[in-house]
């Protein structure tokens, strides 16, 4: 049957990914990572694009999928695909919303890191719990695994500093100098 063929294809793709990427093998030893990855595989049809050369690529993939899940219920996704004209503007809106949610999760991760905890009443957007990446445990906001908190701290710091660098023109300066010298930059 068609569904069993699809399942076998996904299982084969999982085996290929698992054997091809040592980073993925290490990450999937953590039960919550394995669960989230299997959930991802169940919901995605196009698995050819997957590439796991770094741990960050894993966290980006899982986070994007979990965030899109709250942004786009299945019925809305079908509606968007049915109307190709609305698809690009809808896709842009979804991408902007995803970026905002990612920034909010980054800010939460940073607050937890700074104070070692974040109380439930200080969680301004309760919709973020629907991502499945954070939870409330005895009135305290926590990430489902410390590795996701670490990833989102990185997202937060990158957004914070990269935004400042872009505003000050530093990124363009670094890019120009790097391309001119073709070597890493060292500043006094």
C-alpha positions in Angstrom: 0.0 0.0 0.0 1.0 3.6 -0.5 1.2 4.5 3.2 3.5 1.5 4.0 5.7 2.4 1.0 6.0 5.9 2.3 6.8 4.6 5.8 9.5 2.3 4.4 11.0 5.2 2.4 11.1 7.3 5.5 12.7 4.5 7.5 15.3 4.0 4.8 16.0 7.7 4.8 16.4 7.7 8.6 18.9 4.8 8.3 20.9 6.7 5.7 20.9 9.9 7.7 21.8 8.0 10.9 24.7 6.2 9.2 25.9 9.2 7.3 26.1 11.9 10.0 28.1 11.1 13.2 26.7 14.3 14.7 23.2 13.0 14.3 24.1 9.6 15.8 25.4 11.4 18.9 22.4 13.6 19.2 19.9 10.8 18.8 21.3 9.1 21.9 19.3 11.6 23.9 15.7 10.3 24.1 14.0 13.7 23.7 16.1 14.4 20.5 15.1 11.0 19.1 11.4 11.6 19.8 11.5 15.0 18.2 13.4 13.8 15.2 10.9 10.9 14.7 8.1 13.4 15.0 9.8 15.5 12.4 10.2 12.5 10.0 6.5 11.6 10.4 5.3 15.0 9.4 7.8 15.8 6.6 7.6 14.3 3.1 10.7 15.8 1.4 13.7 14.4 3.3 16.3 14.7 0.5 17.4 18.2 1.7 18.4 17.1 5.2 22.0 17.6 6.1 23.5 17.3 9.6 27.1 18.4 9.5 26.7 20.3 12.8 24.6 20.1 15.9 23.2 23.5 15.1 21.6 22.2 11.9 19.7 19.6 14.0 18.4 22.2 16.4 17.5 24.6 13.6 15.5 21.9 11.8 13.6 20.7 14.9 13.0 24.2 16.2 11.7 25.4 12.8 9.3 22.5 12.5 8.0 22.8 16.0 7.4 26.6 15.6 5.7 26.1 12.2 3.4 23.6 13.8 1.9 26.3 16.0 1.9 28.8 13.2 0.3 26.6 10.7 -2.4 24.1 11.5 -2.6 21.4 8.8 -5.8 22.9 7.4 -4.1 26.3 6.9 -1.1 24.7 5.3 -3.3 22.9 2.7 -5.1 26.1 2.0 -1.8 27.9 1.3 -0.6 25.2 -1.0 -3.9 25.3 -2.9 -3.5 29.0 -3.7 -0.1 29.5 -5.2 -0.6 33.2 -5.7 -1.1 33.7 -1.9 1.7 31.2 -1.2 4.7 33.6 -1.4 3.1 36.4 0.7 1.8 33.8 3.2 5.2 32.2 3.3 6.9 35.5 4.0 4.4 36.2 6.8 5.0 32.8 8.3 8.8 33.3 8.1 8.5 36.6 9.9 6.3 35.1 12.6 8.7 32.2 12.9 11.6 34.6 13.4 9.7 36.5 16.1 8.9 33.2 18.0 12.6 32.2 17.7 13.6 35.5 19.1 11.2 35.1 22.0 12.5 31.6 22.8 16.0 33.1 22.6 15.1 35.8 25.1 13.5 33.2 27.4 16.7 31.0 27.2 18.8 34.0 28.1 16.6 35.1 31.0 16.8 31.5 32.4 20.5 31.5 31.9 21.0 34.9 33.7 18.7 34.2 36.6 18.9 30.4 36.6 15.1 30.3 36.4 12.0 32.0 35.0 8.8 32.0 36.8 5.6 31.0 34.9 3.9 34.4 35.6 6.8 36.1 33.8 6.2 34.2 30.6 4.5 36.8 28.5 3.6 34.6 25.5 2.0 31.3 26.7 1.5 30.2 23.1 5.2 29.4 23.1 4.5 26.3 25.2 2.7 24.8 22.2 6.0 24.5 20.4 6.8 21.7 22.8 10.3 23.2 23.3 9.5 24.8 26.7 7.4 23.6 29.5 6.1 24.7 32.9 7.4 22.6 35.8 6.1 23.6 39.3 5.6 27.2 38.2 9.0 27.5 36.6 9.6 27.8 32.8 12.1 25.2 31.5 13.3 24.0 28.1 12.6 20.3 27.4 16.3 19.7 27.4 19.3 21.9 28.3 20.7 21.5 24.7 17.7 23.4 23.4 18.2 26.2 25.9 21.9 26.4 24.8 20.8 26.6 21.2 18.4 29.4 21.8 20.9 31.3 23.9 23.1 31.2 20.8 20.2 32.4 18.7 19.5 35.2 21.1 23.2 36.4 21.2 23.5 36.1 17.5 20.4 38.2 17.0 21.5 40.7 19.6 25.1 41.2 18.4 24.5 40.6 14.7 21.7 43.2 14.7 24.1 45.7 16.4 26.9 44.9 14.0 24.6 45.3 11.0 23.4 48.7 12.3 27.0 49.8 12.8 28.2 48.5 9.4 30.6 46.1 11.0 29.4 43.1 9.1 29.9 44.7 5.8 33.4 45.9 6.8 34.4 42.4 8.0 33.0 40.8 4.9 34.8 43.2 2.6 38.1 42.8 4.5 37.8 39.0 4.6 37.2 38.8 0.9 40.1 41.2 0.2 42.6 39.3 2.2 41.2 35.8 1.9 42.3 35.1 5.4 40.8 35.2 8.9 40.7 38.6 10.5 42.5 39.5 13.6 41.9 42.9 15.3 44.1 44.6 17.8 
